Amino acid sequence: MTIAVYLPAASSTQNWCQMLGDLMPDWDIRAFDQIEDPASVTYAVVWRPRVGDLARFPNLKAIVSIGAGIDHVLLDTEVPRHVPVIRTVGTDLTQLMKEYVALHTLRMHRNLPQMQANQAASKWDAIVVPPAPERRVGVMGLGNLGAASAQLLAQIGFQTVGWSRSPKEIGGITTYAGMAGLPDFLAGTEVLVCLLPLTDSTRGILDANVFNQLQRGASIINAARGPHLVDSDLLAALESGQVSHATLDVFHIEPLPVDHPFWSHPKITITPHVASMIDAPTGSKIIARNLRLFDQTGSVPDLADVARGY
Amino acid sequence: MTIAVYLPAASSTQNWCQMLGDLMPDWDIRAFDQIEDPASVTYAVVWRPRVGDLARFPNLKAIVSIGAGIDHVLLDTEVPRHVPVIRTVGTDLTQLMKEYVALHTLRMHRNLPQMQANQAASKWDAIVVPPAPERRVGVMGLGNLGAASAQLLAQIGFQTVGWSRSPKEIGGITTYAGMAGLPDFLAGTEVLVCLLPLTDSTRGILDANVFNQLQRGASIINAARGPHLVDSDLLAALESGQVSHATLDVFHIEPLPVDHPFWSHPKITITPHVASMIDAPTGSKIIARNLRLFDQTGSVPDLADVARGY
């Protein structure tokens, strides 16, 4: 009964092994590169596993994604598709994401980047904005994270609309669904928040077509996955003024390469994939609970739909 | 029945005269410098009036402050103290203030200034913070603006505590009162938000004594009045690290003089007195309603307590 752990940074892997080991003293928990008998591994706990690593374990009962998304696991095309994938979600992760969304939506709404540029020039220039009830904010993706974020935005006072693949009902939020509902969702939206899962149908969804349907001068917040965004379309929309600012937590390549034009773009705010970053003390508790439950019952509420991709 | 209007900028004065005139066509509304017969003036609508101007009107029934505070009126020591002062408060102003408080509290909580400094250096450095329920935020001043702001902070998830001169009860908030309650309010507080009225007993309250009782590395947000803060004590606390960042919307002298050290301080964020800035379209509606009610009944709910100073 071995649990194999992998994260890109060796120090993080050791940290997670330690935390999980403290919580599950009756299990053998070790880093991928410490595994002597691959057949002994029944569970793998991973963040961005290397292609081919998971296929080495013939008796894998489940894979645990350290995070809410499973796309980083499915990038490994050699992973046997019949092995269940357990997502790591929890109150803390939802809390962290809704804080991030509230912070950056308010920052765009109150035009703080312009005020900070004014400060840099010692310039006192009062910027008057309408109150939040006169701003329309749209949240794409209404899973745990999206629904909680949309509800907080509505509590703050924003006119909040939501969009998802299949129809959803959320109190206080006007919702739209499917490609047919996209134009009505986008029309008049001034801040667009992306919290979609990454699937074949959402890859590249943040493109010129979507930007052009927003209110002119809208802002974009992407806290989902880098490949949702067509980088070149964003740069063009910032150049034309159709989009006034983008706040990005995720990128096609992470860490974002030092020579990437986003780093120094005055209309782009970069955060290093921390919107809802799980820390080992919090995450190991959730994962230990899920692994015990899955091992006893063969299922957990946080099971992903591998075929659907999230 | 003349209403005299004064704001420091002539263009603003004209704008307000126009807006109020549209809403109150049966009244004579004019700028201070267009008044021919001072005895005809029964009401004055003002923001930062010049010393001596209001004393010129012998038949003044009430003064309307364009804003929630009345300190800018009382700075004019020649204003007859028996003349009632009407504050301008409203849902929109409360909404704008609570947005400001939520934005800047979240910005401190998530350490966005450090992330922005990292972006300027093309540096990818994940900053992990605990979720809001593990942060204690303290709001000083529990009037309309303070109470609404504290409630939104609690909704976002922060451990929220409040402090006021006299005891108050607010759902979801632990409250403290008076100088005797101040140490318990400050102990463990990581973000301190000042929304106090400016009175003789609150002037200079944000001083070394208060800073030293906060959790080390706390942040300060002052959206009340500049004289609440002892500037030199703040600079010393930022230097020592006792305070890690300050977000200031108000200053001893406004606009903040271009040579003031706050402008270029890396640990100070400056916003130009816009936390809850009333715009003429919104404000003129509130003021027209209050003036009609006061003229008919001799009172309004938004009457200030001139003796108390707010």
Interface residues (C-beta under 8 A of the other chain):
Chain A: D92 Q95 L96 K98 E99 Y100 A102 L103 L106 R107 H109 R110 L112 M115 Q116 N118 Q119 S122 W124 D125 A126 I127 V128 P131 A132 P133 L152 Q155 I156 G157 E254 P255 L256 V258 W263 S264 T269 I270 T271 P272 H273 V274 M277 D279
Chain B: D92 Q95 L96 K98 E99 Y100 A102 L103 L106 R107 H109 R110 L112 M115 Q116 N118 Q119 S122 W124 D125 A126 I127 V128 P131 A132 P133 L152 Q155 I156 G157 E254 P255 L256 V258 W263 S264 T269 I270 T271 P272 H273 V274 M277 D279
